[in-house]
């Protein structure tokens, strides 16, 4: 009875296990789908052969080409100051700005003229004296001849005993006295040319003093040497002006200069791009001008005023004599002519002293070079779209690197599809879906042609 009950309990368990084994044995596995290759969306540009205008940007402060200090060369009381000789005013070349009392120098002229007249009178006196002395000498020489004849006659008489010794001695004394008169006149005549020369030199001294006095009189009037703007005015009427004292400072408004600091490597690259290999060696007064002419160096000076930009055409003048050891930059000095003449009140200011401006240096265009965005380069490698729309990492050589542009010397040809997206990770051979970035391509063309900023 108990055995039967146990068998009835085991049978359902056995049947359930058998059913479970049957289900597991006949169960079908999950369906498997082969993996699909991932496609990466990127932006590209097609490499083009463009004409590139090499240029670099520097910054500097404007200053006048010429600065003149109003320094008196004579001392005296200031009796007149131009009413517009004040800081900021603009005056024409030749304007009388300061006048010093001329009385002392007018008296010096009168004194020198009087001395000259006196010297001339003494010269005339010497000329007359010379003529009188010559006439007197002729008379005394004739008298001496008579005395010598008389002496000779008496000596003969003395020899015959017809004359006394005392009369001969007296005649001899008279003859010697006459010879002494002749000698005195000869000495006087010999001294007269020397005295005349001394008097002429004295007259020359007085004439030089007269010219110096006239020059000092002219220097009592101080005039502007050029068209300029008053930077400082330190003089008032009735003030006593000392020689060498700075009465004012005037800046030329004809030409302004800006010394823009640019990296040495960039400036060297600029000249190399323009073909400086045939430039020759040595520096001469003409070399900087020849440098600008040969390589077509031009300069633009810009002043940014909020949303407006004022621009002046400049000219390459010279290179600074020193290099900044900290920044490794060199000063390129650019001159701007006539900025005041081009000024329009309220619209276009002049290039005034102290303005901080941007300077762009350009050379002649380099023809037919392949230009890509600098950001597309990594360790001189470009990502390009190769055959079957697959990524290719290509080694290239660069030439000119300018702002956001890079010139590719070798490695790609016009028409090559260059990836400009930031693709990470970049695996050679990955599938690419390319979209042409027309805006970037247009921006590259603008930058290459010299438009827009050097980024």
Protein Blocks (a to p, Z undefined) as FASTA:
>chain_A
ZZmmmmmmmmmmmmmmmmmmmmmmmpccdddddddddddddddddddddddddddddddd
dddfbdcddddfbecddfbdcfklcghiacdehiafbdcdfklmmmmmmmmmmmmmmmmm
mmmmmmmmmmmmmmmmmmmmmmmmmmmmmmmmmmmmmmnopacfklmmmmmmmmmmmmmm
mmmmmmmmmmmmmmmmmmmmmmmmmmmmmmmmmmmmmmmpccdfbdcddfbdcbdehiac
dehiafbdcddfkbccddddddfklmmmmmmmnopmlnogajdfklmmmmmmmnopacdd
dddehjaccddddddfbdcfbdcfklopacdddddehklmmpcghkaccddehiacdddd
dddddehiacddfklpgghiacdddehhiacddddddfbdehjbccdfbhpaehiacdfb
dcddddehiacdddddfklmmmmmmmmnopajdZZ
